[in-house]
Amino acid sequence: MNLSAGQQALLLWTGALSAWSFILFGFDKWRAGRGGARIAEATLFWAGALGGWPGGLLGMIVFRHKSAKGSFQLKFAAAFFVWAGLTYAALRLM
């Protein structure tokens, strides 16, 4: 499959932000167990909304982090719609 330069850039962006989101969720879980400074929920939200939603979801599942907190699940669901909308808009512009 041949991807255009824009599609390649979008895939790279999503991959990089997903990896970053995954790391953020893991780090926050690690810090939660040690009583250290935590990652703000807004940071987790925006990391997901701006491209890293797949990695954030994977981080929630793998680390079992924020998965029982209903208020965050609603926020992260909203981040999905932001991410999906931005992805759709980017693909339409290519």
N, C-alpha and C positions, 0 to 999 in steps of 0.2 A: 504494500500500500504506500503510495506516495503522498506525503503530507506537505502542505504548503509551508512556507517559512512562518507564517502567522500561527498555523496550527501547531507547528513544532514548538514555537515560543509559548503558546498556551499550555501545551503538554508539559514543557519544562517548568513553567511557572507553577502549575498545579502540583507537579511532583515535588518541587522544592518546598513549596508552602505546606504540602501534606507531610513531608518529612519533618519540617519544623514544628508543625502542630502536634505530631506524634511525640516528638521529643519534649515539647512543652507539657503535654499531659503526663508523660512519664516522670518528668522532673517535679511537677507539682505533686504527684502522688508520693514520690520519694520524700519531698520536703514535708508533706502532711504527716508522714510517719515519724518524722524527726523533730517536729515542732518549729521548723525554720520558717523564713519568710516565704509566702506563697505567691503563686502566679495569680494575678487578678482574673476573675471570670470574664471581664471585658476583654482582656488580652486573648484568652482562649476563644471567645466569641469572634473577635475580629480576625484572628489567625485563620479560623475556619471560614468565615464569610468572604474573605478576600482571596481564597484559593485553596486553603488547606483543609476543607471540610472532610474529604475522604480519610486523610491521616488523623484528623481529630476523632472521627468516629472509630477508627481502628484503635487509637489510643484509649478511648473510653472502654472498648471491649477488652483489649489486651491487659491493660492495667486495672480494670474494674474501677475506674476513677470517674466520679461525678455521675455514675450510671444510676444511682439511687436517689439523686437529688432532682426532684420533679421540676423545680423552678429553673434549674440549669438546663434540663432536657428541653424545656420549652424554648429557652433562649437559643440552644444549639439547633433546634428544629427551625427556628427563624433564620439562623445563619445559613442553613441549607438553602432556603429560598433565595437569600441574597446571593450565595455562591452560584446556584443554578441560573439565576437571572443574569448575573454578570457573564457566566460562561456562555449562555445562549446569545447574549448581545455581542460578545466577542466573536463567536462563530458566525453570526449573521453579517458582521462587518467585514469578514474575510472574503 
